[in-house]
């Protein structure tokens, strides 16, 4: 497995190079380092980039080979949420001997309206002390628990940084995840048009929104 950490500008600029890489590897995970800076024009470019990647992946599958790209193929294979789980199924033990929700909370030297973001949740001597631990669970995330963008990272750190709530995602996270979901849906249908593919996986339903906030009343 290979991991590509990139900003959106470099990703859009070198999308053809990313496509070429897919011919030689089994899996590629792409991680954006500036996700919070995505805006409407970026969303449009991202959608176009996903389409370009989808065409390459489809060609690879048609040729009899397989490749996985977290942005597209993960959602095709998932039947439920598969998120990071920070603060719920995982925690971080840092070099200072303290526990943190995830590494991002340890390395942060930023402050917001609530003070420092470098917040520990205990240490080796005294154990864990997570305030309101239920908020890190999927069933206490009103938007996410009803969402079908199963591949979404649901990044707790980004939630805290952008909305001040660990269980509430930002507009950017939601739109990006749904653009990926929609592209995965089209890719799955395209590959299936050539023959049987993932027969045990249901067809991904079409959605009319990109941000669940637009239809939040339907979830209530």
Helices and strands as residue ranges (DSSP letters): E 2-6, H 8-13, H 15-21, E 27-32, G 35-37, H 40-62, E 68-69, H 73-77, E 92-93, E 98-100, H 103-107, E 111-112, E 115-116, E 120-123, E 127-128, G 133-136, G 138-140, G 144-146, H 156-163, H 171-192, G 212-215, H 216-219
